[in-house]
Amino acid sequence: MLEGALKSWIVYFLGQYVESQTVNVSAKLWQSSERLKLENLTLRSSVVPSWLPFRLKTGFIGLFEADLPISAIFGSASAKIKFQDVLLVLEPLKHDEEELQDEISALVDLKMSKLEQDLQDRWNGPQVPEYTVPHESEGYFGTDGWIGRTMTKLIDNLQVDIRNLHIRVEGV
């Protein structure tokens, strides 16, 4: 019962990077010292940003381990995230002539809109937005609230360890 809830929580946070069918959570997590260990995860293609000229062919994480002690939330210990045996196989993007022309026309349209905005700013003066209090700094969940301060403290004490990272580019 608890494994299903934990798996859905993990899939919610890691779902855009990891295939959800490969996430296996065992009951040993509740018996150990707050350590989450996931093995043999398959990566999604969204791991590689779209601005890179590559596409992810295959990607695996041999071991993902998160050690999040309760004392890390209150600032006395560090939270540790470990990635081990990471394999990324990339291939270059292949553009045909039509995709290349579409990309060029999109860049020209973007440049023209920026030039038009610059011309309007020079003619009328830049637009000054009205001052408003950001929504995220208000209340309990904002950056000034307890949860915001706790998350900031947790991120300040975060250690990320990456071992055996292998990136291979095929078809160059």
C-alpha positions as CSV (number, residue, x, y, z in Angstrom):
1,M,0.0,0.0,0.0
2,L,2.7,2.5,0.9
3,E,4.8,1.4,-2.1
4,G,2.1,2.5,-4.4
5,A,1.8,5.9,-2.9
6,L,5.6,6.4,-2.8
7,K,5.8,5.2,-6.4
8,S,3.2,7.7,-7.6
9,W,5.0,10.5,-5.7
10,I,8.4,9.5,-7.3
11,V,6.8,9.3,-10.7
12,Y,5.2,12.7,-10.2
13,F,8.6,14.3,-9.5
14,L,10.8,12.2,-11.8
15,G,8.2,11.5,-14.5
16,Q,9.4,13.9,-17.1
17,Y,12.9,12.4,-17.0
18,V,12.3,8.7,-16.2
19,E,10.0,6.1,-17.7
20,S,7.4,5.2,-15.0
21,Q,7.3,1.5,-15.9
22,T,10.9,1.1,-14.7
23,V,10.4,2.6,-11.3
24,N,10.4,-0.1,-8.7
25,V,10.0,0.7,-5.0
26,S,10.5,-1.8,-2.3
27,A,9.2,-2.0,1.3
28,K,12.9,-1.9,2.5
29,L,12.8,1.9,2.2
30,W,10.6,2.2,5.3
31,Q,13.0,0.0,7.2
32,S,16.2,1.8,6.2
33,S,17.5,5.1,7.3
34,E,15.5,7.4,4.9
35,R,17.4,6.2,1.9
36,L,15.6,5.8,-1.5
37,K,17.4,3.5,-4.0
38,L,16.2,3.0,-7.5
39,E,18.1,0.9,-10.0
40,N,18.1,0.5,-13.8
41,L,16.0,3.5,-14.7
42,T,15.3,4.2,-18.4
43,L,15.5,7.9,-19.3
44,R,13.0,9.7,-21.5
45,S,14.0,11.8,-24.5
46,S,13.1,15.0,-22.6
47,V,16.4,14.7,-20.7
48,V,18.2,16.3,-23.6
49,P,17.2,19.9,-24.0
50,S,15.6,20.8,-27.4
51,W,18.2,23.5,-28.1
52,L,21.0,20.9,-28.3
53,P,21.5,19.5,-31.8
54,F,21.2,16.0,-30.5
55,R,18.4,13.5,-29.8
56,L,18.5,10.9,-27.1
57,K,18.6,7.5,-28.6
58,T,18.8,5.6,-25.3
59,G,19.6,6.5,-21.8
60,F,19.9,4.6,-18.5
61,I,20.7,5.3,-14.9
62,G,22.3,2.3,-13.2
63,L,21.7,3.6,-9.7
64,F,19.8,6.6,-8.3
65,E,20.1,6.9,-4.6
66,A,18.6,9.7,-2.5
67,D,19.5,10.0,1.2
68,L,17.2,12.6,2.7
69,P,17.5,12.5,6.5
70,I,14.9,14.4,8.5
71,S,17.7,16.4,10.0
72,A,18.5,17.8,6.5
73,I,15.2,19.6,6.5
74,F,16.2,21.5,9.6
75,G,19.7,22.3,8.4
76,S,21.9,20.1,10.6
77,A,22.8,17.4,8.0
78,S,23.2,17.3,4.3
79,A,20.9,15.7,1.8
80,K,22.7,13.5,-0.7
81,I,21.6,12.5,-4.2
82,K,23.8,10.0,-6.1
83,F,23.7,9.0,-9.8
84,Q,25.8,6.1,-10.7
85,D,26.5,4.3,-14.1
86,V,24.7,6.9,-16.3
87,L,24.7,6.1,-20.0
88,L,23.5,8.5,-22.6
89,V,23.5,7.5,-26.3
90,L,22.9,10.6,-28.5
91,E,22.5,11.0,-32.2
92,P,22.6,14.2,-34.2
93,L,19.4,15.7,-35.4
94,K,18.8,15.3,-39.1
95,H,17.0,18.2,-40.8
96,D,15.5,18.0,-44.2
97,E,15.2,21.1,-46.4
98,E,11.6,21.8,-45.3
99,E,12.4,21.8,-41.6
100,L,15.5,24.0,-42.2
101,Q,13.3,26.5,-44.1
102,D,10.7,26.5,-41.3
103,E,13.4,27.1,-38.7
104,I,14.9,30.0,-40.7
105,S,11.5,31.6,-41.2
106,A,10.7,31.2,-37.5
107,L,14.0,32.9,-36.6
108,V,13.3,35.7,-39.1
109,D,9.8,36.3,-37.6
110,L,11.3,36.4,-34.1
111,K,13.9,38.9,-35.2
112,M,11.3,41.1,-36.9
113,S,9.0,41.1,-33.8
114,K,12.0,42.1,-31.6
115,L,12.9,44.9,-34.0
116,E,9.3,46.1,-34.1
117,Q,9.2,46.0,-30.2
118,D,12.5,47.9,-30.1
119,L,11.2,50.6,-32.5
120,Q,8.0,51.0,-30.4
121,D,10.1,51.3,-27.2
122,R,12.3,54.0,-28.8
123,W,9.2,55.9,-30.1
124,N,7.0,55.6,-27.0
125,G,9.5,54.8,-24.3
126,P,9.8,51.4,-22.6
127,Q,6.8,50.0,-20.9
128,V,7.1,50.0,-17.1
129,P,5.0,47.4,-15.4
130,E,3.2,48.4,-12.2
131,Y,4.7,47.2,-9.0
132,T,2.9,44.3,-7.5
133,V,3.9,42.0,-4.7
134,P,4.8,38.6,-6.2
135,H,2.4,35.9,-5.3
136,E,5.1,33.5,-4.4
137,S,6.4,35.6,-1.5
138,E,3.0,35.6,0.2
139,G,1.7,33.2,2.7
140,Y,2.7,29.9,4.1
141,F,4.0,28.3,0.9
142,G,5.8,31.4,-0.4
143,T,9.5,32.1,-0.2
144,D,9.0,33.9,3.1
145,G,6.8,31.2,4.5
146,W,7.9,28.2,6.5
147,I,7.9,25.8,3.6
148,G,9.8,28.2,1.4
149,R,12.5,28.6,4.1
150,T,12.6,24.9,4.6
151,M,13.0,24.1,0.9
152,T,15.8,26.8,0.7
153,K,17.6,25.2,3.6
154,L,17.3,21.8,2.1
155,I,18.6,22.9,-1.3
156,D,21.5,24.8,0.5
157,N,22.5,21.5,2.1
158,L,22.1,19.3,-1.0
159,Q,25.1,17.3,-2.3
160,V,24.9,15.7,-5.8
161,D,27.3,12.9,-6.7
162,I,27.6,11.7,-10.3
163,R,29.8,8.7,-11.0
164,N,30.5,6.8,-14.2
165,L,28.8,9.2,-16.6
166,H,29.2,8.0,-20.2
167,I,28.0,10.1,-23.1
168,R,28.3,8.5,-26.6
169,V,27.4,10.3,-29.8
170,E,26.6,8.0,-32.7
171,G,26.3,8.7,-36.4
172,V,28.6,11.7,-36.6
